[in-house]
Amino acid sequence: MSGAVQAEYAPPTGPDASAPKRRRWLLVATVAWALLLGLLAWISVRDDAPTVREQRSLAEAGPRVDAAVGELVTASGPAVLELIPARVERGCRLTPLADGATLTRDVEAVGAAGAERELLEGIADRLPASWRAGVRLTPDGVRLRADAGEFVSVEGRPTADGRVRLTVETGCRPVGTGYTSAGGASAGGAGGAEMALAGALRALGDPADTAPELVTAPCPGGGVARTARSATGGGAATAATALAPLATGGPVLDTPEAYAYRTGGVVVLADTAPGHPHVSATTPCP
């Protein structure tokens, strides 16, 4: 065995000697920058006024949504079936540090069974040109798509034979003071919708003395479209038999889950679909 002593390696003195130190400083700087950005985002969400349209609150977006519903009612014309109550869904994320909410309103329209695309195309043709409305076949089926302005989107889709649903949505917004539903106060006292609803409920044997739920939308040419709704427990077969004598002409809709008819200028719908059976009466835009 050799008696030679092996010399120890000398510590590196070249360009790589400071690499670990630089990596540590880079990591510290990155973490500090991320913390700073998070702090600035939190301050901005807390203190800054909205600077872009999609940051407008539900209270600010509400009138645009209500006006869009009125445009859809007008474009649907005699096909309007009913206005659906507004929905506010909380829990969406504006930023990692701020929650928001989405406002959605719907209009139901009815046409001939099997002609849902033609119904959507007719509605799209009558919407304002600035909405750039169009109907396309998508992987999810036939869809109407439009832009109502101020980052409010519109979509239409078939829901059943002869029925389509037109949906107006804000996307995720700051809640602010919240959305005030366009209720019936602006439309005055009881009108044709309420009277037609009361007559339908009496024919179905349901109590008609409770105040109905009112859903309205401003019409672009003035006036108000109005739906009065009330829960019911009647079946579809019973509805067709009980309501047919009230109809002006034949039924507008007659399916296993729904029966609709016109009486004067009002469309009455008895919908017995599972989950939300109800009767509604709707007066469209003038």
C-alpha positions as CSV (number, residue, x, y, z in Angstrom):
1,M,0.0,0.0,0.0
2,S,1.5,3.3,-1.0
3,G,2.3,5.7,1.8
4,A,1.5,8.7,-0.4
5,V,-1.1,11.0,1.1
6,Q,-3.8,12.1,-1.4
7,A,-4.3,15.8,-1.4
8,E,-7.8,17.2,-0.7
9,Y,-9.7,19.0,-3.4
10,A,-9.6,22.7,-3.1
11,P,-12.9,24.5,-3.0
12,P,-14.1,25.8,-6.3
13,T,-13.0,29.4,-7.1
14,G,-14.3,29.7,-10.7
15,P,-17.5,31.3,-12.0
16,D,-19.8,28.6,-10.6
17,A,-18.7,29.2,-7.0
18,S,-21.6,31.8,-6.5
19,A,-24.3,29.8,-8.3
20,P,-26.0,28.4,-5.1
21,K,-26.0,31.9,-3.6
22,R,-27.6,33.4,-6.7
23,R,-30.3,30.7,-6.8
24,R,-31.2,31.5,-3.2
25,W,-31.5,35.2,-3.9
26,L,-33.6,34.5,-7.0
27,L,-36.0,32.3,-5.0
28,V,-36.3,35.0,-2.3
29,A,-36.9,37.7,-4.9
30,T,-39.6,35.6,-6.7
31,V,-41.5,34.9,-3.4
32,A,-41.3,38.6,-2.5
33,W,-42.6,39.6,-5.9
34,A,-45.5,37.2,-5.7
35,L,-46.4,38.5,-2.3
36,L,-46.3,42.1,-3.5
37,L,-48.6,41.2,-6.5
38,G,-51.1,39.5,-4.1
39,L,-51.1,42.5,-1.8
40,L,-51.7,44.9,-4.7
41,A,-54.5,42.8,-6.1
42,W,-56.2,42.7,-2.7
43,I,-55.9,46.5,-2.3
44,S,-57.3,47.0,-5.8
45,V,-60.3,44.8,-5.3
46,R,-61.0,46.4,-1.9
47,D,-60.5,50.1,-2.8
48,D,-60.5,50.7,-6.6
49,A,-63.6,51.7,-8.6
50,P,-64.4,49.5,-11.6
51,T,-62.2,50.3,-14.5
52,V,-63.5,47.8,-17.1
53,R,-67.1,46.9,-18.0
54,E,-66.9,43.3,-16.8
55,Q,-66.2,44.6,-13.3
56,R,-69.6,46.4,-13.1
57,S,-71.7,45.0,-10.3
58,L,-74.9,43.1,-10.5
59,A,-76.8,46.3,-9.6
60,E,-75.2,48.1,-12.5
61,A,-75.6,45.2,-15.0
62,G,-79.3,44.5,-14.0
63,P,-80.9,47.2,-16.2
64,R,-78.9,46.0,-19.2
65,V,-80.1,42.4,-18.6
66,D,-83.7,43.5,-18.1
67,A,-83.6,45.5,-21.3
68,A,-82.2,42.5,-23.2
69,V,-85.1,40.3,-22.0
70,G,-87.5,42.9,-23.3
71,E,-85.7,42.8,-26.7
72,L,-86.0,39.0,-26.7
73,V,-89.7,39.2,-25.9
74,T,-90.2,41.6,-28.8
75,A,-88.2,39.5,-31.2
76,S,-90.2,36.4,-30.2
77,G,-93.5,38.1,-30.9
78,P,-96.5,35.7,-30.6
79,A,-94.1,32.8,-29.8
80,V,-93.5,34.1,-26.3
81,L,-94.6,31.5,-23.7
82,E,-93.4,33.0,-20.4
83,L,-90.8,35.0,-18.6
84,I,-88.8,33.0,-16.0
85,P,-87.9,34.5,-12.7
86,A,-84.3,35.8,-12.4
87,R,-81.6,33.8,-10.7
88,V,-78.6,35.1,-8.9
89,E,-75.9,32.5,-8.3
90,R,-73.1,33.3,-5.9
91,G,-69.8,31.7,-5.4
92,C,-67.9,32.4,-8.7
93,R,-64.4,33.8,-8.4
94,L,-63.6,37.3,-9.7
95,T,-60.0,37.0,-8.5
96,P,-58.3,34.5,-6.1
97,L,-59.2,36.9,-3.3
98,A,-62.7,38.0,-4.3
99,D,-66.1,36.2,-4.8
100,G,-68.7,37.3,-7.3
101,A,-72.2,36.3,-8.6
102,T,-73.9,35.7,-11.9
103,L,-77.3,37.1,-12.9
104,T,-79.4,35.0,-15.3
105,R,-82.8,35.6,-16.9
106,D,-84.7,33.4,-19.3
107,V,-87.6,33.7,-21.7
108,E,-89.4,30.6,-23.0
109,A,-90.8,30.6,-26.5
110,V,-93.0,28.1,-28.3
111,G,-93.4,27.0,-32.0
112,A,-94.1,24.0,-34.0
113,A,-92.7,20.7,-32.9
114,G,-89.6,19.9,-35.0
115,A,-89.1,23.5,-36.0
116,E,-87.0,24.7,-33.1
117,R,-84.1,25.8,-35.3
118,E,-86.5,27.9,-37.5
119,L,-87.9,29.5,-34.4
120,L,-84.5,30.4,-33.1
121,E,-83.5,31.8,-36.6
122,G,-86.6,33.9,-36.7
123,I,-85.8,35.4,-33.3
124,A,-82.2,36.0,-34.2
125,D,-83.2,37.9,-37.4
126,R,-85.4,40.2,-35.4
127,L,-82.9,41.1,-32.7
128,P,-80.9,44.4,-33.0
129,A,-78.2,44.3,-35.6
130,S,-75.6,45.3,-33.0
131,W,-76.1,42.0,-31.2
132,R,-74.7,40.1,-34.1
133,A,-77.1,37.3,-33.4
134,G,-76.7,34.0,-35.3
135,V,-77.8,30.4,-35.1
136,R,-75.3,27.6,-35.5
137,L,-75.2,23.8,-35.1
138,T,-72.7,23.1,-32.3
139,P,-71.5,19.9,-30.7
140,D,-74.2,20.6,-28.0
141,G,-76.9,21.0,-30.6
142,V,-78.5,24.0,-32.3
143,R,-77.6,27.3,-30.5
144,L,-78.5,30.9,-30.9
145,R,-75.7,33.2,-29.7
146,A,-75.7,37.0,-29.4
147,D,-74.0,39.8,-27.6
148,A,-76.4,42.2,-25.9
149,G,-73.6,44.7,-25.0
150,E,-71.8,45.6,-21.8
151,F,-70.5,42.0,-21.5
152,V,-74.0,40.5,-21.3
153,S,-74.4,37.3,-23.4
154,V,-77.4,35.7,-24.9
155,E,-78.0,32.1,-25.8
156,G,-81.0,30.2,-27.2
157,R,-81.5,26.4,-27.3
158,P,-84.3,23.9,-27.8
159,T,-85.6,22.4,-24.5
160,A,-88.4,20.2,-25.7
161,D,-90.5,19.6,-28.8
162,G,-91.6,23.1,-30.0
163,R,-90.0,24.9,-27.1
164,V,-86.8,27.0,-26.8
165,R,-85.2,28.8,-23.9
166,L,-83.5,32.2,-24.4
167,T,-81.0,33.0,-21.7
168,V,-79.4,36.3,-20.8
169,E,-76.4,36.1,-18.5
170,T,-73.9,38.6,-17.0
171,G,-71.0,36.3,-16.2
172,C,-69.3,36.7,-12.9
173,R,-69.7,40.2,-11.4
174,P,-69.0,42.0,-8.1
175,V,-72.2,41.7,-6.1
176,G,-72.3,45.3,-5.0
177,T,-75.7,46.2,-3.6
178,G,-77.1,43.2,-5.6
179,Y,-79.7,42.8,-8.3
180,T,-83.2,44.2,-7.7
181,S,-85.6,42.0,-9.6
182,A,-87.8,43.7,-12.2
183,G,-91.0,42.9,-10.4
184,G,-94.6,43.9,-11.1
185,A,-94.7,47.2,-9.4
186,S,-93.6,49.1,-12.5
187,A,-96.4,47.6,-14.5
188,G,-99.2,48.9,-12.3
189,G,-102.0,46.9,-10.7
190,A,-103.6,43.7,-11.7
191,G,-103.9,43.3,-15.4
192,G,-104.8,40.7,-18.1
193,A,-102.1,38.3,-17.0
194,E,-103.3,38.1,-13.4
195,M,-106.9,37.7,-14.5
196,A,-106.1,35.0,-17.0
197,L,-104.0,33.2,-14.4
198,A,-106.9,33.3,-11.9
199,G,-109.3,31.9,-14.4
200,A,-106.9,29.0,-15.2
201,L,-106.3,28.2,-11.5
202,R,-110.1,28.1,-10.9
203,A,-110.5,25.7,-13.9
204,L,-107.8,23.5,-12.4
205,G,-109.4,23.5,-9.0
206,D,-106.4,25.3,-7.4
207,P,-106.8,28.2,-5.0
208,A,-106.5,31.5,-6.9
209,D,-106.6,33.9,-3.9
210,T,-102.9,33.9,-3.2
211,A,-100.7,36.6,-4.8
212,P,-98.9,35.3,-7.8
213,E,-95.2,35.7,-8.5
214,L,-94.7,38.5,-11.0
215,V,-91.9,38.7,-13.6
216,T,-91.6,41.7,-15.9
217,A,-89.3,43.2,-18.5
218,P,-89.3,46.6,-20.2
219,C,-90.3,46.6,-23.8
220,P,-88.0,48.5,-26.2
221,G,-90.9,50.4,-27.7
222,G,-92.4,51.2,-24.3
223,G,-94.7,49.3,-22.0
224,V,-93.9,46.2,-20.0
225,A,-94.0,42.4,-20.7
226,R,-95.5,40.6,-17.8
227,T,-95.8,37.0,-16.5
228,A,-97.8,36.0,-13.5
229,R,-96.9,32.6,-12.1
230,S,-98.4,30.3,-9.4
231,A,-97.5,26.8,-8.3
232,T,-100.0,24.0,-9.1
233,G,-100.3,20.3,-8.4
234,G,-102.5,19.4,-11.4
235,G,-101.4,16.8,-14.0
236,A,-101.0,17.4,-17.7
237,A,-104.0,15.3,-18.7
238,T,-106.2,17.2,-16.2
239,A,-104.8,20.5,-17.5
240,A,-105.7,19.8,-21.1
241,T,-109.2,18.8,-20.2
242,A,-109.9,21.6,-17.7
243,L,-108.3,24.4,-19.7
244,A,-109.4,23.6,-23.3
245,P,-112.7,25.5,-22.9
246,L,-110.8,28.7,-22.0
247,A,-108.7,28.7,-25.1
248,T,-109.2,31.1,-28.0
249,G,-108.7,28.6,-30.9
250,G,-106.7,25.5,-30.5
251,P,-103.9,24.9,-28.0
252,V,-100.5,26.6,-28.5
253,L,-98.8,23.7,-26.9
254,D,-100.1,20.2,-26.0
255,T,-97.5,17.7,-24.7
256,P,-97.4,15.1,-22.0
257,E,-95.9,17.7,-19.6
258,A,-97.4,21.0,-20.7
259,Y,-100.5,22.6,-22.1
260,A,-100.7,26.2,-23.3
261,Y,-103.4,28.3,-25.0
262,R,-104.2,31.9,-25.8
263,T,-107.1,33.9,-24.4
264,G,-107.3,37.3,-25.8
265,G,-103.8,38.7,-25.9
266,V,-102.6,36.5,-23.0
267,V,-100.7,33.1,-23.3
268,V,-101.5,30.7,-20.4
269,L,-99.2,27.8,-19.7
270,A,-99.8,24.8,-17.4
271,D,-96.4,23.2,-17.0
272,T,-96.3,19.9,-15.0
273,A,-92.7,19.1,-15.6
274,P,-91.1,17.4,-12.5
275,G,-89.6,19.7,-10.0
276,H,-91.5,22.9,-10.7
277,P,-95.1,22.4,-11.7
278,H,-96.8,25.8,-12.2
279,V,-99.3,27.8,-14.2
280,S,-98.3,31.1,-15.8
281,A,-100.1,33.8,-17.8
282,T,-98.0,36.2,-20.0
283,T,-98.8,39.4,-21.8
284,P,-96.0,40.1,-24.4
285,C,-94.7,43.5,-25.5
286,P,-97.3,45.6,-27.3
